[in-house]
Amino acid sequence: MNWEAISAVSQLVGSIAVVFSVLYLGIQVHRSTRVARLATQDAAATALRDVTKPLMENADLERVWRVGLEDLNALSAQDQARFFHAAYQFLKAFETIHFHYVYGLMDRQLWEGWRGLLRHYVAAPGIAHYWKLRPEVFSERFRKFVDALEPPTEQRTVGTLLGQEPKS
């Protein structure tokens, strides 16, 4: 065997090793991306749960949220302020969820569920009023997205879900 043959064989072995290394790296990146997407989707659900959990645990907060969604004028000035704080947190959670979807970190089917829920809530009179007052606290991308949402034919929120509550 001469040096040229040895060199050719070593180049071939090196090339095969590079190909396998690239394939292995590709598999690891794919797994890592999948784990990141799953973590993001879980964080999205957790963010919204963190906003809505106090509403489930505190009857007064739940009342402020439920009534404020449909009729802000039925709330005192203090309760309207509480509603606006909750609306801000609620919409910020959705802004983050939207951000994750835009950057490919949210499964499309999960996103469609979130988008459907948001459509109902931004159509509620209380949230719609807040949105008109404070759009600048949200990113331009999210504002454009929300403004382009088509209202549902029948708006359903916690304030109207059962169909027994008066609608504004």
C-alpha positions as CSV (number, residue, x, y, z in Angstrom):
1,M,0.0,0.0,0.0
2,N,1.4,3.4,-0.9
3,W,0.9,6.7,0.8
4,E,-1.7,7.9,-1.7
5,A,-3.9,4.9,-1.0
6,I,-3.6,5.4,2.7
7,S,-4.5,9.1,2.3
8,A,-7.5,8.2,0.2
9,V,-8.8,5.7,2.7
10,S,-8.3,8.1,5.6
11,Q,-10.1,10.8,3.7
12,L,-13.0,8.4,3.0
13,V,-13.2,7.4,6.7
14,G,-13.0,11.0,7.8
15,S,-15.8,12.0,5.3
16,I,-18.0,9.1,6.6
17,A,-17.4,10.2,10.2
18,V,-18.4,13.8,9.3
19,V,-21.6,12.6,7.7
20,F,-22.5,10.5,10.7
21,S,-21.6,13.5,13.0
22,V,-23.9,15.8,11.1
23,L,-26.7,13.2,11.1
24,Y,-26.3,12.8,14.9
25,L,-26.2,16.5,15.4
26,G,-29.4,16.9,13.3
27,I,-31.2,14.3,15.4
28,Q,-30.1,16.0,18.7
29,V,-31.2,19.4,17.4
30,H,-34.6,18.0,16.4
31,R,-35.1,16.4,19.9
32,S,-34.0,19.6,21.5
33,T,-36.4,21.7,19.4
34,R,-39.2,19.3,20.3
35,V,-38.4,19.5,24.0
36,A,-38.3,23.4,23.7
37,R,-41.7,23.4,22.0
38,L,-43.3,21.1,24.6
39,A,-41.8,23.3,27.4
40,T,-43.2,26.4,25.7
41,Q,-46.6,24.9,25.3
42,D,-46.7,24.0,29.0
43,A,-45.5,27.5,30.0
44,A,-48.3,29.0,27.9
45,A,-50.9,26.9,29.7
46,T,-49.3,27.7,33.1
47,A,-49.2,31.5,32.3
48,L,-52.9,31.6,31.7
49,R,-53.7,29.3,34.6
50,D,-51.7,31.7,36.8
51,V,-54.0,34.5,35.7
52,T,-57.3,32.6,36.0
53,K,-56.5,30.6,39.2
54,P,-57.2,33.5,41.6
55,L,-60.6,33.9,39.9
56,M,-61.5,30.4,40.8
57,E,-60.3,30.7,44.3
58,N,-61.7,34.0,45.3
59,A,-65.5,34.5,44.8
60,D,-65.2,38.3,44.8
61,L,-62.5,38.4,42.1
62,E,-64.5,35.9,40.1
63,R,-67.5,38.2,40.4
64,V,-65.5,41.3,39.3
65,W,-64.2,39.3,36.3
66,R,-67.5,37.8,35.3
67,V,-69.5,41.0,35.6
68,G,-66.8,43.2,34.2
69,L,-66.6,41.1,31.1
70,E,-70.2,41.9,30.2
71,D,-71.0,45.2,32.0
72,L,-68.3,47.4,33.4
73,N,-70.9,50.0,34.6
74,A,-72.3,47.4,37.0
75,L,-68.9,47.6,38.9
76,S,-67.7,50.2,41.3
77,A,-64.7,52.3,40.2
78,Q,-62.5,50.1,42.5
79,D,-63.8,46.9,41.0
80,Q,-63.4,48.4,37.5
81,A,-59.7,49.0,38.3
82,R,-59.4,45.4,39.5
83,F,-61.0,44.2,36.3
84,F,-58.6,46.2,34.2
85,H,-55.6,44.7,36.1
86,A,-57.0,41.2,35.4
87,A,-57.7,42.1,31.8
88,Y,-54.1,43.3,31.3
89,Q,-52.7,40.1,32.8
90,F,-55.1,38.0,30.8
91,L,-54.2,39.7,27.5
92,K,-50.4,39.7,28.3
93,A,-50.6,35.9,28.8
94,F,-52.2,35.7,25.4
95,E,-49.6,38.0,23.9
96,T,-46.9,35.6,25.1
97,I,-48.8,32.6,23.7
98,H,-49.1,34.4,20.4
99,F,-45.4,35.2,20.4
100,H,-44.6,31.6,20.9
101,Y,-46.8,30.6,18.0
102,V,-45.3,33.2,15.7
103,Y,-41.8,31.9,16.4
104,G,-42.8,28.3,15.8
105,L,-42.8,27.1,19.4
106,M,-46.5,26.3,19.6
107,D,-48.2,23.5,17.9
108,R,-50.8,24.8,15.3
109,Q,-53.7,22.7,16.8
110,L,-53.0,24.0,20.3
111,W,-52.7,27.5,18.9
112,E,-56.1,27.2,17.2
113,G,-57.7,26.5,20.6
114,W,-56.0,29.4,22.2
115,R,-56.9,31.7,19.3
116,G,-60.6,30.5,19.6
117,L,-60.7,31.3,23.3
118,L,-59.1,34.7,22.7
119,R,-61.7,35.6,20.0
120,H,-64.5,35.1,22.6
121,Y,-62.9,37.2,25.3
122,V,-61.7,40.2,23.2
123,A,-65.3,40.4,21.9
124,A,-66.6,40.7,25.5
125,P,-67.7,44.3,26.1
126,G,-65.4,44.8,29.1
127,I,-62.2,43.5,27.4
128,A,-63.1,45.4,24.2
129,H,-63.4,48.6,26.2
130,Y,-60.0,47.9,28.0
131,W,-58.4,47.1,24.6
132,K,-59.6,50.5,23.2
133,L,-58.1,52.3,26.2
134,R,-54.7,50.6,26.4
135,P,-53.6,49.0,23.2
136,E,-50.1,50.6,23.4
137,V,-49.1,48.3,26.3
138,F,-49.0,45.4,23.8
139,S,-46.7,44.7,21.0
140,E,-47.6,46.0,17.5
141,R,-47.7,42.5,16.2
142,F,-50.2,41.4,18.8
143,R,-52.3,44.5,18.4
144,K,-52.5,43.8,14.6
145,F,-53.4,40.2,15.3
146,V,-56.2,41.0,17.8
147,D,-57.6,43.8,15.7
148,A,-57.8,41.3,12.8
149,L,-59.7,38.6,14.8
150,E,-63.1,37.9,13.5
151,P,-65.7,38.1,16.3
152,P,-67.4,34.8,17.1
153,T,-71.0,34.6,16.0
154,E,-72.0,34.0,19.6
155,Q,-69.6,35.4,22.1
156,R,-69.0,32.9,25.0
157,T,-67.0,33.8,28.1
158,V,-67.3,32.8,31.7
159,G,-69.9,35.5,31.9
160,T,-72.1,34.1,29.1
161,L,-71.1,30.5,28.8
162,L,-74.2,28.9,30.2
163,G,-76.5,31.1,28.3
164,Q,-78.4,32.0,31.5
165,E,-76.7,35.3,32.1
166,P,-78.0,38.5,30.7
167,K,-75.9,39.7,27.7
168,S,-75.1,43.3,27.0
